[in-house]
Amino acid sequence: MSILKKCITLCLLASVFCFLPSVSQAHKVRIFAYAEGNTIIGETAFSGGRAPKGSEIIVQDAASARTLLTSRTDDQGEFRFPIPEEARHGHLDLRIIINVGEGHRGEWLLEAAEYLGDGESESESTSDQLTEVAPASMTTKPISTNEELIRRVVEEAMDKKLSPIKRLLAQSQDKGPSLQDILGGIGYILGLAGIIAYIKSTKGEKK
Amino acid sequence: MIRKMIMTSCVAGLLLGTASQAMAHFGMVIPSDNIVTQQKKSVELSLSFSHPFELIGMDLNKPKKFYVSKDGKQTDLLGSLKEIKVMDHKAWQTNYRVKRPGVYHFAMVPKPYWEPAEDLSIIHYTKTIVAAFGADEGWDEPMGLPTEIVPLLRPFGNYAGNSFSGKVLMNGKPVPNAEVEVELYNQDGSLAAPSDYHVTQVVKADANGIFTFTCPRGGWWGFSALNEADYTLKNPKGEAKAVELGAVLWIYMDEYQAK
């Protein structure tokens, strides 16, 4: 009987330990919010990018810490709510808090000036219009024809086979003194010879 | 008279001697911060071409490209550059306001720099990585530059004494045994090197193009993997000359702060 009891306690202990790691994972949660028109949009994520789903969002007046409203994150870890009238009228800075429990909390201060859009949003929209540059990537070209595929396979194979030869060639080109080395060397010789000559000449004068 | 001549040759000789010490050029893209927070939402970036430890500058003509990339989406910033002086030489600066959380990769593609002393043209593809508002995804992605160093240590939130690891890529492929020059940006000029070897340190990559280097103190550290291009460019005289391609990455090491 006592053995059975012991077994149960052990099992219980083991299960507690199994759960512990999932609780104590050091994932920080981050939160970010901005205004778009009449809506405040926020995004949240654990470090590494995973989204907190259905987590509580608390919106406070930053000055008084009074809660104005609460919301929840969606499956992407995002949330949105209309700008509270009270906040708009009172020019309140908003403290937006995500509470994922387990002692994990993140907060973001959205200042009144930011969501009331006093010219700042205008400059933002102009920078949004900056031209997009075509990616310079060489690796992500879509393959359009069979011919291209073959060319690529052959190129890759050639690269592999030729790389030791290329390396040898590069090494053989590297050796040998450059013009600067030679000039420097001459400089050292001149300089040293000059010092010797100078010392000799001063000695000569003393005599 | 003879004495004067001898003195002059002495001085000239010594000057020539010091000039022969190889100095490492570094393309530089240095942001005011590599971590953007709620308190400071914009970064000021300065672009230059310099010897960062010795604080000797060279003129940097307006780059061919300067852009920021986030999650593979690129935004051109070339038009925002303003001419400034860095180390008494022509350099460029811009202010970038960060609007969303993310990991922002900044890249400069300079115009080829003709270096008569080395008889070649130099192109340093230079980048730095800035994290904003707690985001920490995408720092390990290559930008797709012709040559670049991809970090294996998260390139922000590090301490002096951490080891930095990176992978050297050329046309998207690892460069076996790549040689990487390492230099600390001696920003306030307070540091001196015991010898010229210490100015530019050198580490080699393994067969997979991966290298590791321990940064012994805080500040901006530049890593530059140099390889010769498989093409030539014309020098100002119109002669075809070799091209040195540099993959340069700047990372910041912080000191611990007191409570």
Chai-1 contact restraints between the chains, C-beta under 6 A:
chainA,res_idxA,chainB,res_idxB,connection_type,confidence,min_distance_angstrom,max_distance_angstrom,comment,restraint_id
A,R30,B,G134,contact,1.0,0.0,6.0,A-B,restraint_1
A,F32,B,P101,contact,1.0,0.0,6.0,A-B,restraint_2
A,F32,B,F133,contact,1.0,0.0,6.0,A-B,restraint_3
A,S47,B,D136,contact,1.0,0.0,6.0,A-B,restraint_4
A,G49,B,E137,contact,1.0,0.0,6.0,A-B,restraint_5
A,L109,B,Q38,contact,1.0,0.0,6.0,A-B,restraint_6
A,L130,B,T75,contact,1.0,0.0,6.0,A-B,restraint_7
A,L130,B,D76,contact,1.0,0.0,6.0,A-B,restraint_8
A,T131,B,D76,contact,1.0,0.0,6.0,A-B,restraint_9
A,V133,B,Y67,contact,1.0,0.0,6.0,A-B,restraint_10
A,V133,B,Q74,contact,1.0,0.0,6.0,A-B,restraint_11
A,V133,B,D76,contact,1.0,0.0,6.0,A-B,restraint_12
A,P135,B,G144,contact,1.0,0.0,6.0,A-B,restraint_13
A,A136,B,G144,contact,1.0,0.0,6.0,A-B,restraint_14
A,S137,B,G144,contact,1.0,0.0,6.0,A-B,restraint_15
A,M138,B,N171,contact,1.0,0.0,6.0,A-B,restraint_16
A,M138,B,G172,contact,1.0,0.0,6.0,A-B,restraint_17
A,T139,B,G172,contact,1.0,0.0,6.0,A-B,restraint_18
A,Q180,B,S20,contact,1.0,0.0,6.0,A-B,restraint_19
A,Q180,B,A117,contact,1.0,0.0,6.0,A-B,restraint_20
A,D181,B,S20,contact,1.0,0.0,6.0,A-B,restraint_21
A,L183,B,L16,contact,1.0,0.0,6.0,A-B,restraint_22
A,G184,B,L16,contact,1.0,0.0,6.0,A-B,restraint_23
A,G184,B,G17,contact,1.0,0.0,6.0,A-B,restraint_24
A,G184,B,S20,contact,1.0,0.0,6.0,A-B,restraint_25
A,G187,B,G13,contact,1.0,0.0,6.0,A-B,restraint_26
A,G187,B,L16,contact,1.0,0.0,6.0,A-B,restraint_27
A,G187,B,G17,contact,1.0,0.0,6.0,A-B,restraint_28
A,Y188,B,G17,contact,1.0,0.0,6.0,A-B,restraint_29
A,L190,B,S9,contact,1.0,0.0,6.0,A-B,restraint_30
A,L190,B,G13,contact,1.0,0.0,6.0,A-B,restraint_31
A,G191,B,C10,contact,1.0,0.0,6.0,A-B,restraint_32
A,G191,B,G13,contact,1.0,0.0,6.0,A-B,restraint_33
A,G191,B,L14,contact,1.0,0.0,6.0,A-B,restraint_34
A,G191,B,G17,contact,1.0,0.0,6.0,A-B,restraint_35
A,G194,B,I6,contact,1.0,0.0,6.0,A-B,restraint_36
A,G194,B,S9,contact,1.0,0.0,6.0,A-B,restraint_37
A,G194,B,C10,contact,1.0,0.0,6.0,A-B,restraint_38
A,G194,B,G13,contact,1.0,0.0,6.0,A-B,restraint_39
A,I195,B,C10,contact,1.0,0.0,6.0,A-B,restraint_40
A,A197,B,I6,contact,1.0,0.0,6.0,A-B,restraint_41
A,Y198,B,I6,contact,1.0,0.0,6.0,A-B,restraint_42
A,S201,B,R3,contact,1.0,0.0,6.0,A-B,restraint_43
